[in-house]
Each structure stands twice: as structure tokens, then as C-alpha cells.
Amino acid sequence: MDCEAVLKPEIATPVGDQLHTADPADWPVAEDWQPAVDAFFQSEAGLGLLTYLRQRLQAGATVFPPQPLRALQLTPRHSVRVVILGQDPYHGRGQAEGLAFSVAPGVALPPSLRNIFKELQRDLGTPFPPFPQPGGSLVKWAQKGVLLLNTCLTVEEGQPASHSGKGWELLTDALICQVSQQAQPAVFMLWGAHAQSKRTLIDAKRHRVLTANHPSPLSALRPPRPFIGCGHFSQARAWRDEQTAGGTGGSAGCC
């Protein structure tokens, strides 16, 4: 894939728990992500996506999350140490907060997120986070260099994957390419077939790529690579420590 071929928002405060505008100027991102985001929304695909979102909002659709680009706001490109890919946001009211697998504080843990915490506890001895604060919110991970990126960034209430194929994937593929091309090495955790389909975008010679089944209860314990027991967090920590010893690593919130 030509990573150059796929590719300014200003800061605004999220309102409520759903999307209210299809204007990228209302979706803040870190400065070093802005060129890629600007290029996308100026492209035919990006303009088409915005038209679609406006039409759905005008039709009365309830769209989540309120800030589709929040992962890019909380995790600047230069700070990315770990990338965890999801598919699309949670489709229940009050759940999605613009970060893959993360839910707003006080929201009951979805099964996949519960399994992520189980594996983190099994692998590193990290206890489950206190509830309700932070609960299942992974904001602190994002602030410490974990890019929690869904490949599709909006969804309609009660309709999983309803915005898949509308254009978001062109942007998120370009973002994955940018992380792959940057000098700072990162760990990519690819859980499930959808995330693993992005492996071709990643330079595995410079970055650590870890694969396992999706943490969903339907697949977390199944072969060929069960999520529970995969050891990704300790592997990421060990690799990060090696990079740090070589002067290129850094801390990451999950490991």
C-alpha cells in the first residue's frame, strides 16, 4: 500500500456522550497528527465521509463517540510506544470514549476489556483498576504512549459496524503507516483477524508485532493463539526495555 497516497482541526470540548457535529474543526488532535488528518478531510474520500456523517446526523441518527479523533488528541505521534487496534467504537450509549476497547469511567466492563485486564493481571500481576474511577477508561494508557486506535471511528447506536467502509479506514490505514515509518520503534498488538489484516502496513523489521486471538469471550481461549495466556504485555515490556537500553525506548501505560 502507498502510505503517501492516503492522506486542522482546532480544539473543542466534547458535548454529551454522542456526536453532535461532522466538522473536523471540532475534533482536536495533537499537532503532529494534523497534516495527515487535514489531508484526509480535504480528499474526496474524507469529504464523502463528512457528507455521510452530516446526512446521518440530520436524519436523527445517534452516532458515537462525541470525539472520533480522541486517540489522536491524547497520544501524539511522536509519543507512540504501543499500538492496540480495535475495529469500531462501542455502540451502546455512554460506552464509547474515542479509544479502542476503552469505556467511560463507571461503565460496566465489556467482556473483551475484562479479558484484557485478566491477561494483564495474569501476565504482569497488575490488579484490575478501581471502579468506578477509572474503571474501564484507558485514558491514562493513551496519555502514556499507547495509541488505542479503532480502524473505523464512528458507529450508530445499537448497530455495530454501521459506519465501516464509509471512509474512516483510509485515514486509519494512513495513520498506521505513519507510525510504522517513524524512527521511534513501537509494539503493535494485533488481536483478532481484523487487526491482523493491517499487518502489511507495518515494518516488522523495525517494530515488534504481536498477534493473538481477539479478547472476546468467543475467541479468547481458543487456538491457534488464545488471547488469555498470550503474554503480550510482558513481551512488550521486555522489548521496550531492550529499546530503552539502546536509547530508543520509553515508557508505555499498559506495560
Phi and psi restraints in degrees (value plus and minus 20) as a CYANA .aco file:
   2 ASP   PHI    -101.6   -61.6
   2 ASP   PSI      84.2   124.2
   3 CYS   PHI     -89.7   -49.7
   3 CYS   PSI     -38.4     1.6
   4 GLU   PHI    -101.0   -61.0
   4 GLU   PSI     -39.8     0.2
   5 ALA   PHI    -100.7   -60.7
   5 ALA   PSI     -42.9    -2.9
   6 VAL   PHI    -114.1   -74.1
   6 VAL   PSI      45.0    85.0
   9 PRO   PHI     -87.8   -47.8
   9 PRO   PSI     139.9   179.9
  10 GLU   PHI    -132.5   -92.5
  10 GLU   PSI     140.1   180.1
  11 ILE   PHI     -93.7   -53.7
  11 ILE   PSI     115.1   155.1
  12 ALA   PHI    -161.2  -121.2
  12 ALA   PSI     141.2   181.2
  13 THR   PHI    -117.1   -77.1
  13 THR   PSI     110.4   150.4
  14 PRO   PHI     -77.0   -37.0
  14 PRO   PSI     122.5   162.5
  15 VAL   PHI    -137.8   -97.8
  15 VAL   PSI      98.9   138.9
  16 GLY   PHI      46.8    86.8
  16 GLY   PSI    -178.2  -138.2
  17 ASP   PHI    -135.0   -95.0
  17 ASP   PSI      -3.2    36.8
  18 GLN   PHI    -160.1  -120.1
  18 GLN   PSI     146.3   186.3
  19 LEU   PHI     -94.9   -54.9
  19 LEU   PSI     112.2   152.2
  20 HIS   PHI    -135.6   -95.6
  20 HIS   PSI     -33.9     6.1
  21 THR   PHI    -164.7  -124.7
  21 THR   PSI     128.0   168.0
  22 ALA   PHI    -129.6   -89.6
  22 ALA   PSI      21.2    61.2
  23 ASP   PHI    -131.4   -91.4
  23 ASP   PSI      93.3   133.3
  24 PRO   PHI     -78.7   -38.7
  24 PRO   PSI     -39.5     0.5
  25 ALA   PHI     -84.1   -44.1
  25 ALA   PSI     -37.9     2.1
  26 ASP   PHI    -114.4   -74.4
  26 ASP   PSI     -17.0    23.0
  27 TRP   PHI    -136.9   -96.9
  27 TRP   PSI      72.2   112.2
  28 PRO   PHI     -89.2   -49.2
  28 PRO   PSI     125.0   165.0
  29 VAL   PHI    -156.9  -116.9
  29 VAL   PSI     142.2   182.2
  30 ALA   PHI     -84.9   -44.9
  30 ALA   PSI     132.4   172.4
  31 GLU   PHI     -76.1   -36.1
  31 GLU   PSI     -59.2   -19.2
  32 ASP   PHI     -99.8   -59.8
  32 ASP   PSI     -25.7    14.3
  33 TRP   PHI    -111.1   -71.1
  33 TRP   PSI     -37.5     2.5
  34 GLN   PHI     -78.8   -38.8
  34 GLN   PSI     -63.0   -23.0
  35 PRO   PHI     -77.4   -37.4
  35 PRO   PSI     -62.8   -22.8
  36 ALA   PHI     -86.3   -46.3
  36 ALA   PSI     -61.5   -21.5
  37 VAL   PHI     -85.7   -45.7
  37 VAL   PSI     -64.5   -24.5
  38 ASP   PHI     -79.5   -39.5
  38 ASP   PSI     -66.7   -26.7
  39 ALA   PHI     -79.8   -39.8
  39 ALA   PSI     -61.0   -21.0
  40 PHE   PHI     -84.1   -44.1
  40 PHE   PSI     -68.6   -28.6
  41 PHE   PHI     -93.7   -53.7
  41 PHE   PSI     -30.3     9.7
  42 GLN   PHI    -113.1   -73.1
  42 GLN   PSI     -28.0    12.0
  43 SER   PHI    -104.2   -64.2
  43 SER   PSI     146.6   186.6
  44 GLU   PHI     -80.0   -40.0
  44 GLU   PSI     -62.3   -22.3
  45 ALA   PHI     -85.3   -45.3
  45 ALA   PSI     -62.3   -22.3
  46 GLY   PHI     -86.5   -46.5
  46 GLY   PSI     -62.3   -22.3
  47 LEU   PHI     -84.9   -44.9
  47 LEU   PSI     -57.2   -17.2
  48 GLY   PHI     -85.1   -45.1
  48 GLY   PSI     -59.5   -19.5
  49 LEU   PHI     -82.6   -42.6
  49 LEU   PSI     -65.3   -25.3
  50 LEU   PHI     -82.9   -42.9
  50 LEU   PSI     -59.8   -19.8
  51 THR   PHI     -81.1   -41.1
  51 THR   PSI     -63.4   -23.4
  52 TYR   PHI     -81.8   -41.8
  52 TYR   PSI     -65.9   -25.9
  53 LEU   PHI     -82.4   -42.4
  53 LEU   PSI     -62.6   -22.6
  54 ARG   PHI     -82.5   -42.5
  54 ARG   PSI     -60.9   -20.9
  55 GLN   PHI     -83.6   -43.6
  55 GLN   PSI     -61.9   -21.9
  56 ARG   PHI     -87.4   -47.4
  56 ARG   PSI     -60.4   -20.4
  57 LEU   PHI     -86.0   -46.0
  57 LEU   PSI     -61.5   -21.5
  58 GLN   PHI     -85.4   -45.4
  58 GLN   PSI     -47.5    -7.5
  59 ALA   PHI    -101.0   -61.0
  59 ALA   PSI     -22.1    17.9
  60 GLY   PHI      72.0   112.0
  60 GLY   PSI     -10.0    30.0
  61 ALA   PHI     -87.8   -47.8
  61 ALA   PSI     123.7   163.7
  62 THR   PHI    -114.8   -74.8
  62 THR   PSI      96.5   136.5
  63 VAL   PHI    -137.2   -97.2
  63 VAL   PSI     117.3   157.3
  64 PHE   PHI    -138.9   -98.9
  64 PHE   PSI     136.8   176.8
  65 PRO   PHI    -107.4   -67.4
  65 PRO   PSI     157.2   197.2
  66 PRO   PHI     -88.2   -48.2
  66 PRO   PSI     -48.1    -8.1
  67 GLN   PHI    -145.5  -105.5
  67 GLN   PSI      71.6   111.6
  68 PRO   PHI     -81.8   -41.8
  68 PRO   PSI     -47.6    -7.6
  69 LEU   PHI    -122.0   -82.0
  69 LEU   PSI       3.6    43.6
  70 ARG   PHI     -82.1   -42.1
  70 ARG   PSI     -53.5   -13.5
  71 ALA   PHI     -78.9   -38.9
  71 ALA   PSI     -54.1   -14.1
  72 LEU   PHI    -100.4   -60.4
  72 LEU   PSI     -37.9     2.1
  73 GLN   PHI     -99.4   -59.4
  73 GLN   PSI     -63.9   -23.9
  74 LEU   PHI    -102.2   -62.2
  74 LEU   PSI     -44.7    -4.7
  75 THR   PHI    -144.8  -104.8
  75 THR   PSI      70.9   110.9
  76 PRO   PHI     -77.4   -37.4
  76 PRO   PSI     131.7   171.7
  77 ARG   PHI     -78.1   -38.1
  77 ARG   PSI     -61.6   -21.6
  78 HIS   PHI     -87.6   -47.6
  78 HIS   PSI     -36.6     3.4
  79 SER   PHI    -118.1   -78.1
  79 SER   PSI     -21.8    18.2
  80 VAL   PHI     -86.8   -46.8
  80 VAL   PSI     101.8   141.8
  81 ARG   PHI    -135.6   -95.6
  81 ARG   PSI     -48.6    -8.6
  82 VAL   PHI    -157.6  -117.6
  82 VAL   PSI     120.8   160.8
  83 VAL   PHI    -141.0  -101.0
  83 VAL   PSI     103.7   143.7
  84 ILE   PHI    -137.7   -97.7
  84 ILE   PSI     101.2   141.2
  85 LEU   PHI    -120.4   -80.4
  85 LEU   PSI     110.7   150.7
  86 GLY   PHI    -130.6   -90.6
  86 GLY   PSI    -196.0  -156.0
  87 GLN   PHI    -121.8   -81.8
  87 GLN   PSI     -84.1   -44.1
  88 ASP   PHI    -166.8  -126.8
  88 ASP   PSI     146.1   186.1
  89 PRO   PHI     -84.4   -44.4
  89 PRO   PSI     141.0   181.0
  90 TYR   PHI     -80.2   -40.2
  90 TYR   PSI     124.8   164.8
  91 HIS   PHI    -126.9   -86.9
  91 HIS   PSI      -8.8    31.2
  92 GLY   PHI    -117.7   -77.7
  92 GLY   PSI     124.9   164.9
  93 ARG   PHI     -79.7   -39.7
  93 ARG   PSI     114.9   154.9
  94 GLY   PHI      63.4   103.4
  94 GLY   PSI     -24.6    15.4
  95 GLN   PHI    -106.9   -66.9
  95 GLN   PSI     -77.6   -37.6
  96 ALA   PHI     -88.6   -48.6
  96 ALA   PSI     113.3   153.3
  97 GLU   PHI    -149.6  -109.6
  97 GLU   PSI       5.4    45.4
  98 GLY   PHI      61.9   101.9
  98 GLY   PSI      -6.7    33.3
  99 LEU   PHI    -150.8  -110.8
  99 LEU   PSI     114.3   154.3
 100 ALA   PHI     -77.5   -37.5
 100 ALA   PSI     112.7   152.7
 101 PHE   PHI      50.8    90.8
 101 PHE   PSI     -34.8     5.2
 102 SER   PHI    -103.8   -63.8
 102 SER   PSI     125.7   165.7
 103 VAL   PHI    -144.2  -104.2
 103 VAL   PSI     139.4   179.4
 104 ALA   PHI     -82.6   -42.6
 104 ALA   PSI     130.0   170.0
 105 PRO   PHI     -73.7   -33.7
 105 PRO   PSI     118.0   158.0
 106 GLY   PHI      68.8   108.8
 106 GLY   PSI     -30.6     9.4
 107 VAL   PHI    -102.5   -62.5
 107 VAL   PSI     117.1   157.1
 108 ALA   PHI     -74.4   -34.4
 108 ALA   PSI     119.8   159.8
 109 LEU   PHI     -86.9   -46.9
 109 LEU   PSI     103.2   143.2
 110 PRO   PHI     -83.1   -43.1
 110 PRO   PSI     134.3   174.3
 111 PRO   PHI     -76.7   -36.7
 111 PRO   PSI     -60.0   -20.0
 112 SER   PHI     -84.8   -44.8
 112 SER   PSI     -62.0   -22.0
 113 LEU   PHI     -87.0   -47.0
 113 LEU   PSI     -58.6   -18.6
 114 ARG   PHI     -79.7   -39.7
 114 ARG   PSI     -60.1   -20.1
 115 ASN   PHI     -89.4   -49.4
 115 ASN   PSI     -52.4   -12.4
 116 ILE   PHI     -82.0   -42.0
 116 ILE   PSI     -65.2   -25.2
 117 PHE   PHI     -86.2   -46.2
 117 PHE   PSI     -56.2   -16.2
 118 LYS   PHI     -81.7   -41.7
 118 LYS   PSI     -65.3   -25.3
 119 GLU   PHI     -88.6   -48.6
 119 GLU   PSI     -56.8   -16.8
 120 LEU   PHI     -82.7   -42.7
 120 LEU   PSI     -60.1   -20.1
 121 GLN   PHI     -88.3   -48.3
 121 GLN   PSI     -63.7   -23.7
 122 ARG   PHI     -84.2   -44.2
 122 ARG   PSI     -61.0   -21.0
 123 ASP   PHI    -101.1   -61.1
 123 ASP   PSI     -62.0   -22.0
 124 LEU   PHI    -140.4  -100.4
 124 LEU   PSI     -23.1    16.9
 125 GLY   PHI      56.0    96.0
 125 GLY   PSI      -4.4    35.6
 126 THR   PHI     -96.7   -56.7
 126 THR   PSI     101.8   141.8
 127 PRO   PHI     -89.4   -49.4
 127 PRO   PSI     137.1   177.1
 128 PHE   PHI     -76.9   -36.9
 128 PHE   PSI     123.3   163.3
 129 PRO   PHI     -87.3   -47.3
 129 PRO   PSI     131.5   171.5
 130 PRO   PHI     -79.9   -39.9
 130 PRO   PSI     127.8   167.8
 131 PHE   PHI    -137.4   -97.4
 131 PHE   PSI     115.7   155.7
 132 PRO   PHI    -109.3   -69.3
 132 PRO   PSI     -33.3     6.7
 133 GLN   PHI    -133.1   -93.1
 133 GLN   PSI     101.3   141.3
 134 PRO   PHI    -104.3   -64.3
 134 PRO   PSI     -26.1    13.9
 135 GLY   PHI      39.7    79.7
 135 GLY   PSI    -151.2  -111.2
 136 GLY   PHI    -110.7   -70.7
 136 GLY   PSI      -8.9    31.1
 137 SER   PHI     -95.7   -55.7
 137 SER   PSI     109.2   149.2
 138 LEU   PHI    -125.6   -85.6
 138 LEU   PSI       4.8    44.8
 139 VAL   PHI     -76.4   -36.4
 139 VAL   PSI     -61.4   -21.4
 140 LYS   PHI     -84.3   -44.3
 140 LYS   PSI     -55.0   -15.0
 141 TRP   PHI     -80.4   -40.4
 141 TRP   PSI     -68.2   -28.2
 142 ALA   PHI     -79.9   -39.9
 142 ALA   PSI     -59.2   -19.2
 143 GLN   PHI     -91.4   -51.4
 143 GLN   PSI     -35.0     5.0
 144 LYS   PHI    -129.1   -89.1
 144 LYS   PSI       0.9    40.9
 145 GLY   PHI      82.1   122.1
 145 GLY   PSI      -9.3    30.7
 146 VAL   PHI    -118.8   -78.8
 146 VAL   PSI      89.6   129.6
 147 LEU   PHI    -100.6   -60.6
 147 LEU   PSI      88.3   128.3
 148 LEU   PHI    -119.0   -79.0
 148 LEU   PSI      65.3   105.3
 149 LEU   PHI    -129.3   -89.3
 149 LEU   PSI      96.9   136.9
 150 ASN   PHI     -97.8   -57.8
 150 ASN   PSI     127.9   167.9
 151 THR   PHI    -100.2   -60.2
 151 THR   PSI     -43.6    -3.6
 152 CYS   PHI    -137.8   -97.8
 152 CYS   PSI     114.8   154.8
 153 LEU   PHI    -127.9   -87.9
 153 LEU   PSI     -19.2    20.8
 154 THR   PHI    -159.6  -119.6
 154 THR   PSI     140.8   180.8
 155 VAL   PHI    -176.5  -136.5
 155 VAL   PSI     134.7   174.7
 156 GLU   PHI    -116.7   -76.7
 156 GLU   PSI     129.3   169.3
 157 GLU   PHI     -74.2   -34.2
 157 GLU   PSI     106.4   146.4
 158 GLY   PHI      52.3    92.3
 158 GLY   PSI      -9.8    30.2
 159 GLN   PHI    -152.0  -112.0
 159 GLN   PSI      60.7   100.7
 160 PRO   PHI     -77.3   -37.3
 160 PRO   PSI     122.8   162.8
 161 ALA   PHI      43.2    83.2
 161 ALA   PSI      -1.8    38.2
 162 SER   PHI     -87.6   -47.6
 162 SER   PSI     -41.9    -1.9
 163 HIS   PHI    -129.8   -89.8
 163 HIS   PSI      -9.6    30.4
 164 SER   PHI     -85.8   -45.8
 164 SER   PSI     122.5   162.5
 165 GLY   PHI      57.8    97.8
 165 GLY   PSI     -10.6    29.4
 166 LYS   PHI    -115.6   -75.6
 166 LYS   PSI     -22.8    17.2
 167 GLY   PHI     111.5   151.5
 167 GLY   PSI     -43.2    -3.2
 168 TRP   PHI     -77.2   -37.2
 168 TRP   PSI     -55.7   -15.7
 169 GLU   PHI     -83.2   -43.2
 169 GLU   PSI     -48.6    -8.6
 170 LEU   PHI     -85.8   -45.8
 170 LEU   PSI     -59.3   -19.3
 171 LEU   PHI     -88.2   -48.2
 171 LEU   PSI     -69.4   -29.4
 172 THR   PHI     -89.0   -49.0
 172 THR   PSI     -51.2   -11.2
 173 ASP   PHI     -81.8   -41.8
 173 ASP   PSI     -62.2   -22.2
 174 ALA   PHI     -84.0   -44.0
 174 ALA   PSI     -57.0   -17.0
 175 LEU   PHI     -87.5   -47.5
 175 LEU   PSI     -61.7   -21.7
 176 ILE   PHI     -80.2   -40.2
 176 ILE   PSI     -62.8   -22.8
 177 CYS   PHI     -79.4   -39.4
 177 CYS   PSI     -61.4   -21.4
 178 GLN   PHI     -84.6   -44.6
 178 GLN   PSI     -61.5   -21.5
 179 VAL   PHI     -83.9   -43.9
 179 VAL   PSI     -61.0   -21.0
 180 SER   PHI     -82.2   -42.2
 180 SER   PSI     -54.5   -14.5
 181 GLN   PHI    -104.0   -64.0
 181 GLN   PSI     -35.7     4.3
 182 GLN   PHI     -93.8   -53.8
 182 GLN   PSI     137.7   177.7
 183 ALA   PHI     -88.0   -48.0
 183 ALA   PSI     -54.3   -14.3
 184 GLN   PHI     -88.2   -48.2
 184 GLN   PSI      96.3   136.3
 185 PRO   PHI     -89.3   -49.3
 185 PRO   PSI     129.0   169.0
 186 ALA   PHI    -157.6  -117.6
 186 ALA   PSI     141.6   181.6
 187 VAL   PHI    -120.7   -80.7
 187 VAL   PSI     105.4   145.4
 188 PHE   PHI    -123.3   -83.3
 188 PHE   PSI      99.7   139.7
 189 MET   PHI    -122.6   -82.6
 189 MET   PSI      89.8   129.8
 190 LEU   PHI    -129.0   -89.0
 190 LEU   PSI      84.8   124.8
 191 TRP   PHI    -129.2   -89.2
 191 TRP   PSI      92.9   132.9
 192 GLY   PHI      73.5   113.5
 192 GLY   PSI     144.7   184.7
 193 ALA   PHI     -82.9   -42.9
 193 ALA   PSI     -58.0   -18.0
 194 HIS   PHI     -83.2   -43.2
 194 HIS   PSI     -70.0   -30.0
 195 ALA   PHI     -82.3   -42.3
 195 ALA   PSI     -59.8   -19.8
 196 GLN   PHI     -88.7   -48.7
 196 GLN   PSI     -39.6     0.4
 197 SER   PHI     -87.0   -47.0
 197 SER   PSI     -35.1     4.9
 198 LYS   PHI    -110.3   -70.3
 198 LYS   PSI     -16.5    23.5
 199 ARG   PHI     -81.7   -41.7
 199 ARG   PSI     -50.7   -10.7
 200 THR   PHI     -87.2   -47.2
 200 THR   PSI     -34.8     5.2
 201 LEU   PHI    -106.3   -66.3
 201 LEU   PSI     -27.2    12.8
 202 ILE   PHI    -129.9   -89.9
 202 ILE   PSI     112.7   152.7
 203 ASP   PHI    -101.2   -61.2
 203 ASP   PSI      76.8   116.8
 204 ALA   PHI     -91.5   -51.5
 204 ALA   PSI     -29.7    10.3
 205 LYS   PHI     -95.9   -55.9
 205 LYS   PSI     -46.0    -6.0
 206 ARG   PHI    -128.9   -88.9
 206 ARG   PSI     -40.3    -0.3
 207 HIS   PHI    -140.0  -100.0
 207 HIS   PSI     137.3   177.3
 208 ARG   PHI    -113.5   -73.5
 208 ARG   PSI     102.4   142.4
 209 VAL   PHI    -132.6   -92.6
 209 VAL   PSI      99.0   139.0
 210 LEU   PHI    -134.3   -94.3
 210 LEU   PSI     113.4   153.4
 211 THR   PHI    -145.2  -105.2
 211 THR   PSI     125.6   165.6
 212 ALA   PHI    -181.2  -141.2
 212 ALA   PSI     150.8   190.8
 213 ASN   PHI     -81.0   -41.0
 213 ASN   PSI     142.1   182.1
 214 HIS   PHI     -85.6   -45.6
 214 HIS   PSI     125.7   165.7
 215 PRO   PHI     -91.9   -51.9
 215 PRO   PSI     -18.8    21.2
 216 SER   PHI     -76.2   -36.2
 216 SER   PSI     123.8   163.8
 217 PRO   PHI     -75.5   -35.5
 217 PRO   PSI     -43.5    -3.5
 218 LEU   PHI     -89.8   -49.8
 218 LEU   PSI     -43.1    -3.1
 219 SER   PHI    -153.0  -113.0
 219 SER   PSI     -27.9    12.1
 220 ALA   PHI     -81.8   -41.8
 220 ALA   PSI     -48.2    -8.2
 221 LEU   PHI    -129.9   -89.9
 221 LEU   PSI     -15.5    24.5
 222 ARG   PHI    -112.2   -72.2
 222 ARG   PSI     132.8   172.8
 223 PRO   PHI     -90.0   -50.0
 223 PRO   PSI     144.8   184.8
 224 PRO   PHI    -105.6   -65.6
 224 PRO   PSI     -43.3    -3.3
 225 ARG   PHI    -150.3  -110.3
 225 ARG   PSI      62.7   102.7
 226 PRO   PHI     -76.5   -36.5
 226 PRO   PSI     120.0   160.0
 227 PHE   PHI     -87.8   -47.8
 227 PHE   PSI     -67.1   -27.1
 228 ILE   PHI     -89.4   -49.4
 228 ILE   PSI      97.4   137.4
 229 GLY   PHI      81.4   121.4
 229 GLY   PSI     -20.2    19.8
 230 CYS   PHI     -89.6   -49.6
 230 CYS   PSI     -45.4    -5.4
 231 GLY   PHI      50.0    90.0
 231 GLY   PSI       2.5    42.5
 232 HIS   PHI     -84.0   -44.0
 232 HIS   PSI     -54.7   -14.7
 233 PHE   PHI     -90.3   -50.3
 233 PHE   PSI     -61.2   -21.2
 234 SER   PHI     -91.1   -51.1
 234 SER   PSI     -55.8   -15.8
 235 GLN   PHI     -84.5   -44.5
 235 GLN   PSI     -60.6   -20.6
 236 ALA   PHI     -84.8   -44.8
 236 ALA   PSI     -60.5   -20.5
 237 ARG   PHI     -84.2   -44.2
 237 ARG   PSI     -64.2   -24.2
 238 ALA   PHI     -83.3   -43.3
 238 ALA   PSI     -62.9   -22.9
 239 TRP   PHI     -86.8   -46.8
 239 TRP   PSI     -60.8   -20.8
 240 ARG   PHI     -81.3   -41.3
 240 ARG   PSI     -60.9   -20.9
 241 ASP   PHI     -83.6   -43.6
 241 ASP   PSI     -57.3   -17.3
 242 GLU   PHI     -83.3   -43.3
 242 GLU   PSI     -62.7   -22.7
 243 GLN   PHI     -86.4   -46.4
 243 GLN   PSI     -58.1   -18.1
 244 THR   PHI     -83.6   -43.6
 244 THR   PSI     -60.1   -20.1
 245 ALA   PHI     -83.0   -43.0
 245 ALA   PSI     -49.4    -9.4
 246 GLY   PHI    -109.9   -69.9
 246 GLY   PSI     -17.9    22.1
 247 GLY   PHI      67.2   107.2
 247 GLY   PSI      -7.2    32.8
 248 THR   PHI    -141.9  -101.9
 248 THR   PSI     -19.9    20.1
 249 GLY   PHI    -114.7   -74.7
 249 GLY   PSI    -187.7  -147.7
 250 GLY   PHI    -199.5  -159.5
 250 GLY   PSI     149.8   189.8
 251 SER   PHI     -96.9   -56.9
 251 SER   PSI     134.1   174.1
 252 ALA   PHI    -158.4  -118.4
 252 ALA   PSI     125.5   165.5
 253 GLY   PHI     -86.6   -46.6
 253 GLY   PSI     -51.3   -11.3
 254 CYS   PHI    -108.8   -68.8
 254 CYS   PSI     -37.5     2.5
